[in-house]
Amino acid sequence: MANWDKITSRGNVDDRRSSGGGIVGGLGLTGTIVVAGVILLLGGDVQDVQNTLTQVNQRQNTSQNTEPLNDGYKEFSEKIIGSNNEIWKAEFAKNNQVYIEPKLVLFRGQTQSGCGVASSQIGPHYCQLDQTIYLDETFFDELENRFGARGGEVAESYVMAHEVGHHIQKINGTFDRVNTRDNEVSVKVELQADCYAGIWAGNVRNQGIIEQGEIEQAIDAAESVGDDRIQKSTTGRVNPETWTHGSSEQRKEAFLSGFNSLDSNSCNYI
């Protein structure tokens, strides 16, 4: 079992969840995940999804209790982001570069972000404008129930590390060099983030924080969000021309490339 207590670093986590929880009106979780999936698979990006869902969910849920949840998830998230920070600080230092730490916002339903309204229906995502990761952890329940993921803390930490990978792409200028609205480029961007997540996982494995067998949770999570599996589940068809994140096999291979090499040069997908 993963020993997260070995992680002494803490990342910047803003817990905006409340005991009220819930999903804001409109289509409901399953329906809006399908809408978001279709938009992304047709070549849209996070901003397109956010704009669409903002129009759908006109009713803001104002009945939530503003008291933060005391379930340990903030502490868990702080450790995962903190361990990522330590690994990437060292990696950037090798090239005489400065690593800027990202922020993680935990929320339920929806919250305001630098990119507009962050909604749980689009799943975990990174906003370049405020260099912040947005995560509603109830997304993982849907990942298990709808897409057949095994789940587990290592799977959830892989997703956080993947989003940190997008933050790395932001601060090293990757997003400035490429057009992520091009589906082929978008796939490469996502696979690179998976590879970066693999580097994190390989490092914490070597530190004795997670065991070799637990890596299967992360691999399973990567496979479960492959474009082919999502398309098959939501539309019954697979159309590689509309992929924006890569197939299950591609995502697995990218993760393992970073995991086995521990070298960011192995992540040169772009």
Beta strands, then each sheet from edge to edge (+ up, - down):
strand 1: 12-15
strand 2: 103-106
strand 3: 110-113
strand 4: 116-119
strand 5: 125-127
strand 6: 132-135
sheet 1: 1+ 2+ 6+ 5-
sheet 2: 3+ 4-
end
